């Protein structure tokens, strides 16, 4: 089911911004630019569906590591937190990245809560202790053997992102020109990576 509020001329794009900015380079370039952008952001907003209400919620999460050619994302988690309940109920997930210049990326996929100690040790960071604390029971101490520490592994299924072209001054001039002429400015490299393409990165 789709939504439309009007009819546009057959020879004109209904979404001029997308038509002007969408680019489709080879898969290697698309993936490399996406991975580089996510690395530069460091933090992403993780959107899950709340188990009890079905509503969506987002949390800021630090990117701990990447696998699968750089597109499968790993995050540390406290296994006793609400987000693990959400993911057990509904593993479909979205991770969104945004920087101060308006560049962005959206990665949709499926999440798995990994409690394997070997993986936890591999990606453990001492900084986690600040977030989990030491419960002083000899077990829950925020260290790599603390059973509360798990890894959320997000297998990317699709991705869309936009990274800027040119300089900020040049983009600003193009936007002003577009506002005057009605022509959509070419200010971003808007890219989409399909599920079939991401399967090739495995």
Secondary structure, DSSP 4 states (H G I P E B T S, - for coil): ----S----TTS-S-HHHHHHB----HHHHHHHHHHHHHHH-EEEEEEE-TTT--EEEEEEE--EEEGGGTEEEEEEETTSHHHHHHHH--EEEEEEE-TTS-EEEEEEEEEEE--HHHHHHH--TTHHHHH---SSSS-SSSTT-TTEEEEEEEEEEEEEEEE-S-HHHHHHHHHHHHHH-PPP--EEEEEE-HHHHHTT-
